[in-house]
Amino acid sequence: MNYLSRRCRSIQPYTAGEQPQDKKYVKLNTNECPYPPSPEVEKTLRDFDAGRLRLYPDPENAKLVATIAARHGVEFENVFVGNGSDEVLCMCFPAFFDENDGVAYADVTYSFYKVWAHMYGINSVKIPLDDEFKLLPEDYISMKGVKGIIVCNPNAPTGIPLGRLDLLKIVESNPDKIVIVDEAYGEFASCSVANRVNDYPNLLVVKTLSKAYALAGARCGYALGNKALIDGLKAVKNSMNSYTVNALTEAVAIAALNDKKYYAGVVDKINAEREETADALREMDFEVLPSSSNFIFARHKKLSGSEIYFSLKENGVLVRHFKGERISDFVRITIGTREEMKTLLAEVKKIVKNRN
Ligand SMILES: *Cc1c(COP(=O)(O)O)cnc(C)c1O
């Protein structure tokens, strides 16, 4: 007897980056922030009344929603929060698509989109990036045969951003389709359209506190959009779990969002370190895609992606390698602290040398 549903049996789950518990790596594989969260987060944790955990959290997370709304200059009704942006993105599929609808996204992008689409019986329509891994906006103008579009901006795992105006042209030319913009790395770039959600009823922007805000472990993400879209997400959420954002996470997320200055410093440091690391890799015969994120995507002229991944891992440095068709030559390297980048570059140098 197989007790699993046909749906469950056909599911093809996403493989998250390794979180090794055995040994200590220089961990550059899951785009976590190398710096601690704001000191305000630590203070909030210290002052948190454990007694509050006796009660359920506010099912609306009103304080957090108000903080996010103020941050982005939108109304309370334009904000939806969730247990990480993966959860928010997942809920977008049943909220905006029916079975057999089509959803368009790039052939090289966040591989979770395919998993969610498949789980809900939605057809993925993959639009190839060009030879330089850039998204061609013209491919998305007035699209036919799909119900919606997802753009990861800046894109992952390439790190390449699409300009704001190009993105808004896509949104404008597809008024009958939902356009979901995954801005997981938006803080590192200048392509965010978060402040435009009230100009376009079909635009939904999804963001996270896991990357720039150094709160991956707290699990908090959110969506910004027109009230009708947000209400759709709320209906889905309230059909699954009334309390997706716990009281502790709500408190630390508010503290983080209110410390703009600290995080501006974090982003500046990471962006500067990224450019230095990219140049150093280019000097060792790597092609490094032009990233506006907290990671770089690079391939070596002679070494394969898996060779670099395994050699680095053996020497205590963890990066991410994807087996996908066009990208198996690449490794994705999270930008760490200066020290961590020094270690990475020293290990890469050894690998390259051994091979010559
Ligand atoms: C990390 C990431 C997310 C999800 O982050 P959460 O931790 O679930 O908030 C979503 N999209 C992309 C492209 C990411 O890289």
The ligand as a Tripos MOL2 file, in Angstrom:
@<TRIPOS>MOLECULE
LIG
   15    15     1     0     0
SMALL
NO_CHARGES

@<TRIPOS>ATOM
      1 C1         17.4030   33.2470   -0.2410 C.3       1 LIG1
      2 C2         16.3760   33.4480   -1.2900 C.ar      1 LIG1
      3 C3         15.0160   33.4440   -1.0060 C.ar      1 LIG1
      4 C4         14.4000   33.0040    0.2860 C.3       1 LIG1
      5 O1         14.8520   33.4610    1.4070 O.3       1 LIG1
      6 P1         14.1020   33.1920    2.7850 P.3       1 LIG1
      7 O2         15.1950   32.8290    3.6940 O.co2     1 LIG1
      8 O3         13.1010   32.0920    2.6150 O.co2     1 LIG1
      9 O4         13.4570   34.4880    3.0870 O.co2     1 LIG1
     10 C5         14.1290   33.7110   -2.0230 C.ar      1 LIG1
     11 N1         14.5430   33.9580   -3.2640 N.ar      1 LIG1
     12 C6         15.8350   33.9470   -3.5720 C.ar      1 LIG1
     13 C7         16.2440   34.2040   -4.9610 C.3       1 LIG1
     14 C8         16.8010   33.6820   -2.6080 C.ar      1 LIG1
     15 O5         18.0720   33.6240   -2.9290 O.3       1 LIG1
@<TRIPOS>BOND
     1     1     2 1
     2     2     3 ar
     3     2    14 ar
     4     3     4 1
     5     3    10 ar
     6     4     5 1
     7     5     6 1
     8     6     7 2
     9     6     8 1
    10     6     9 1
    11    10    11 ar
    12    11    12 ar
    13    12    13 1
    14    12    14 ar
    15    14    15 1
@<TRIPOS>SUBSTRUCTURE
     1 LIG1         1 GROUP 0 **** ****
